Amino acid sequence: MAKLFVLFVMSMWCALSWAGPCAPASGSPYIYHYDYGTKTITNPDENKAGTFYPDAYTWNLGGDYPVTCSCSASYTSTYFTTTTTLPMGHYGNGLQFFKVNDYLEVATEVYIAGTLHIYKPTPLTAFSNQQNWSPACNTPINYSTGSSGKLSLYLTKSFIGSTSFSATVFSIYGTTTPNDPIGPVALSVVSISGNVVVPQNCVINAGQTVVVDFGTLLSADFKTAGQKPNGFTDKSFNVPIKCTNIGASVNLKLTIQATPTPQYTQAIASDNPDVGIEVTNSQGTVLTPNDINSIIPFITDSSGNAEVTLKAYPISTTGKAPAEGVFTALATLRIDFA
């Protein structure tokens, strides 16, 4: 019996399309930095929690950067997403605010071109620029997203004198479809810095450094970690404070800012690794550096002035005899409304 084997061959094809993230052609984000300078608040009544300055500043820095988008042929719109590492603040007036320090929150709007030409509040999630032309995939195209935007300010609480910040407010990523994950490298990064000055001001020690001299100490007297040298008497000193636009009988507080020792967070680090400095109130309660709850409350007199008494003493941080020679430590005294 003869058999005939017939081989059927079927040829099939399909058109594959793919899309991916956009990335800066340089391999690194384009950096935009905007310094708005100083905003001076002249009305003392505005120095309070909840004061809002919408569109306080607009930046237009110029500068563009080549971007390559991964896809199969061409794409139309770019979908922008922003991220930030700043702590989230409150939401209000259609804006999401982020905390930049103890007194200020900021909200930003980034300019989106394409066919929109609008300022869009951040954060963005796959927000389309609704572009009406089709650039080629995998080919560098110049972008400028991040070069222009608006900044709004919000006071979270009253403060004295001035407050400043410098922070990366957002990073911008791009994709060619709304469902693609963002890539590992941002297209651009926007950082902002500035200062806010209020009428209420206090000057400590007439603006001069408060110097506390411990005199000559014996290295051998530093015997026990966390303790003063044997026989040491605390050094007491007064800190005069002169305030303007504050008024009489105003409740204020003093805190201390400094680098603490690794071993004892309540002690200020010195340039001798075996020695730290502790600062206390007049009753001997330690002021812990950088702790907003470790305070000395005080009240201004009829002229808006006050005087605070502090004590200081060195401690051993290691229990080892420190190397001989002069040691120094530096701290900042800070005054706030109580």
C-alpha positions in Angstrom: 0.0 0.0 0.0 1.4 3.3 -1.0 1.1 6.1 1.5 1.4 9.7 0.8 2.6 12.0 3.5 1.7 15.6 3.1 3.4 18.2 5.1 1.4 21.3 5.8 3.4 24.3 6.7 1.6 27.3 8.1 3.2 30.6 8.4 2.0 32.9 11.0 3.1 36.4 12.0 2.0 39.1 14.3 2.9 42.7 14.8 4.4 43.4 18.2 4.3 46.8 19.7 5.9 47.7 23.0 6.4 50.7 25.2 8.6 51.6 28.1 9.9 54.4 30.2 11.6 57.6 29.0 15.1 58.3 30.3 17.5 61.2 30.0 19.9 60.6 27.2 22.8 61.6 29.4 22.0 58.9 31.9 21.4 61.5 34.7 18.5 63.8 35.6 18.7 67.4 34.5 19.0 69.5 37.7 16.9 72.7 38.1 17.5 74.8 41.2 15.4 77.9 42.0 16.3 80.3 44.8 13.5 82.7 45.4 15.6 84.8 47.8 13.8 86.3 50.8 10.1 86.8 51.4 9.6 89.5 54.0 6.3 89.4 56.0 5.7 93.0 57.2 2.3 92.4 58.9 2.9 90.8 62.4 -0.7 89.4 62.2 0.3 87.1 59.3 2.9 85.4 61.4 0.6 82.6 62.5 -0.3 79.0 61.7 -2.5 78.8 58.6 -1.2 81.8 56.7 -1.2 81.0 53.0 0.7 82.7 50.2 -0.7 81.3 46.9 1.6 81.5 43.9 4.1 83.4 45.9 6.8 82.8 43.3 7.0 81.7 39.7 10.2 80.2 38.3 11.2 80.1 34.7 14.8 78.8 34.5 15.1 77.8 30.9 17.2 75.0 29.8 16.2 71.7 28.1 17.6 68.2 28.0 17.5 65.3 25.5 15.2 62.4 26.4 14.9 59.0 24.8 11.7 57.0 25.2 11.6 53.3 24.8 8.9 52.0 22.4 8.5 50.2 19.1 7.8 52.9 16.5 6.6 56.3 17.6 4.5 57.8 20.4 2.3 60.8 20.9 1.8 62.0 24.4 4.3 61.8 27.3 2.8 60.8 30.7 4.6 62.6 33.6 4.8 61.3 37.1 6.5 63.1 40.0 7.9 61.8 43.2 9.3 63.4 46.4 11.0 62.4 49.6 9.6 65.3 51.5 7.1 64.5 54.3 3.5 65.1 53.4 1.8 68.2 54.8 -1.8 69.3 54.6 -4.0 69.5 51.6 -5.9 72.7 50.9 -6.9 75.1 48.1 -6.5 72.4 45.6 -2.8 71.9 46.5 -0.9 69.2 48.2 1.7 70.7 50.6 4.9 69.2 51.8 6.9 70.0 54.9 10.3 71.6 54.4 11.0 72.6 58.0 9.3 73.1 61.4 7.5 76.3 60.2 6.9 76.0 56.5 5.1 73.8 54.0 5.4 74.3 50.2 3.2 73.3 47.3 4.4 73.4 43.7 2.8 73.5 40.2 4.9 72.4 37.2 4.4 73.8 33.8 3.2 71.2 31.2 3.6 72.1 27.6 2.4 69.8 24.8 -1.0 71.1 23.7 -2.0 72.1 27.3 0.3 74.9 28.4 -0.8 74.8 32.0 0.6 74.8 35.5 -0.4 71.5 37.0 -0.2 70.9 40.8 2.1 68.2 41.9 2.2 65.3 42.6 1.5 64.0 39.2 0.6 60.4 38.3 0.8 59.6 34.6 -0.4 63.0 33.6 -0.5 63.4 29.8 0.8 66.5 28.0 -1.6 65.6 25.1 1.1 66.1 22.5 -0.2 66.3 19.0 2.8 65.1 17.1 4.6 61.7 17.0 8.3 61.7 17.7 10.3 58.6 16.9 10.9 56.1 19.6 14.4 55.5 20.9 15.6 58.8 19.5 16.6 61.8 21.7 14.0 64.6 21.9 14.5 67.8 23.8 12.3 68.2 26.9 12.1 71.2 29.4 9.6 69.9 31.9 10.6 71.2 35.3 12.1 74.4 34.0 9.0 76.4 34.9 6.6 76.3 37.8 4.9 78.0 40.7 5.5 77.9 44.4 3.0 78.5 47.2 4.0 78.9 50.9 2.1 78.0 54.0 3.0 78.8 57.6 2.5 75.8 60.0 3.2 77.9 63.1 4.5 81.3 64.3 8.3 81.8 64.4 10.8 84.5 65.3 13.2 86.2 63.0 13.6 84.1 60.0 13.4 80.6 58.7 15.0 79.1 55.6 15.0 75.9 53.6 16.7 74.1 50.8 15.1 71.0 49.5 14.5 68.8 46.4 10.8 69.3 45.9 10.1 66.8 43.2 11.6 64.5 40.6 9.9 64.1 37.2 9.6 60.8 35.3 8.1 60.1 31.9 6.5 57.2 30.0 4.8 56.8 26.6 1.6 55.1 27.9 -0.3 55.8 31.2 0.2 52.2 32.4 3.9 51.8 32.0 6.0 51.8 35.2 8.4 54.7 35.6 12.1 54.1 34.9 14.9 54.1 37.4 16.2 57.5 36.4 14.3 60.8 36.6 14.1 63.1 33.6 14.7 66.2 35.8 15.0 67.1 39.4 13.7 70.4 40.9 15.1 71.9 44.1 14.1 75.1 45.7 15.6 77.2 48.4 14.7 80.5 50.1 14.1 82.4 53.3 11.1 83.9 55.1 11.5 86.9 57.4 8.9 88.1 59.9 8.7 91.3 61.9 9.1 89.6 65.3 12.7 89.2 66.1 14.9 88.4 69.1 18.7 88.9 69.5 20.6 86.7 71.9 23.6 88.3 73.7 23.5 91.3 71.4 24.4 89.0 68.5 27.7 88.0 70.0 28.8 84.4 70.6 28.3 83.3 74.2 31.7 81.9 75.4 31.8 79.5 78.3 35.4 78.8 79.5 35.8 75.8 81.7 39.4 76.7 82.6 42.1 74.1 83.1 41.0 70.5 83.8 43.0 67.5 84.7 42.7 64.6 82.1 42.9 62.1 85.0 39.7 63.5 86.6 37.6 62.2 83.6 37.1 58.7 85.1 33.5 57.6 84.5 31.6 57.7 81.2 28.6 60.0 81.4 29.9 61.8 84.4 31.6 65.1 85.1 35.2 65.1 86.0 35.9 64.7 89.7 35.4 67.9 91.7 34.0 70.0 88.8 31.5 72.8 89.6 29.0 73.6 87.0 29.7 76.8 85.1 26.7 79.2 85.4 26.1 82.0 82.8 23.4 84.4 81.8 22.0 84.8 78.3 20.4 88.3 77.7 17.6 88.3 75.1 16.3 91.5 73.4 13.1 91.2 71.3 11.4 93.6 68.9 7.7 93.6 67.8 7.1 91.0 70.5 5.4 93.0 73.3 5.3 92.5 77.1 4.6 89.3 78.9 4.9 87.0 75.8 5.6 83.4 76.5 8.7 82.2 74.6 10.9 79.1 74.8 14.6 78.4 74.3 16.0 75.2 72.9 19.5 74.1 71.9 20.7 72.8 68.5 24.0 71.0 68.2 25.7 67.7 67.2 25.2 65.2 70.0 27.9 62.8 71.1 27.4 59.2 69.7 27.4 57.8 73.3 25.1 60.3 75.0 22.4 62.1 73.0 21.9 64.7 75.7 25.5 65.9 75.4 27.1 68.1 72.8 30.0 66.7 70.9 33.3 68.4 71.2 36.4 68.1 69.0 37.8 65.7 71.6 36.1 62.3 71.2 36.4 61.6 74.9 34.7 64.8 76.0 31.1 66.0 75.7 29.3 69.1 77.1 25.9 69.1 78.8 23.8 72.3 79.1 21.1 72.6 81.8 18.6 75.2 83.1 19.3 76.9 86.4 17.8 74.0 88.3 20.1 71.5 86.6 17.6 69.9 84.1 19.6 68.9 81.0 18.7 70.5 77.7 18.8 67.8 75.1 20.1 69.0 71.7 17.6 69.0 68.8 14.7 68.0 71.0 11.7 70.3 70.6 10.3 69.1 73.9 13.5 69.9 75.8 12.9 73.6 76.5 13.4 76.5 78.9 10.2 78.6 79.0 10.5 82.4 79.7 8.4 85.5 79.6 9.4 88.9 78.2 9.3 92.0 80.4 7.5 95.3 79.6 10.3 96.2 77.1 10.1 92.8 75.3 13.4 91.7 76.9 14.4 88.7 79.0 17.4 86.9 80.6 17.9 83.2 80.8 20.3 81.5 83.2 22.1 78.3 82.0 24.7 76.0 83.3 27.2 73.9 81.5 29.8 71.2 82.4 32.0 68.7 80.5 31.4 64.9 80.8 33.4 61.9 79.9 31.9 60.1 76.9 34.1 57.0 77.0 35.5 56.7 80.5 39.0 57.1 79.0 41.4 59.9 80.0 41.1 62.5 77.2 44.1 63.7 75.3 45.7 66.8 76.7 45.0 70.1 74.9 42.2 72.6 74.3 38.8 71.2 73.4 35.9 73.2 71.9 32.2 72.5 71.3 29.6 74.6 69.4 25.8 74.9 69.9 23.1 77.2 68.7 20.4 78.7 71.0 17.0 79.0 69.4 14.0 81.0 70.5 10.4 80.2 69.5 6.9 81.2 70.6 5.9 78.9 73.4 
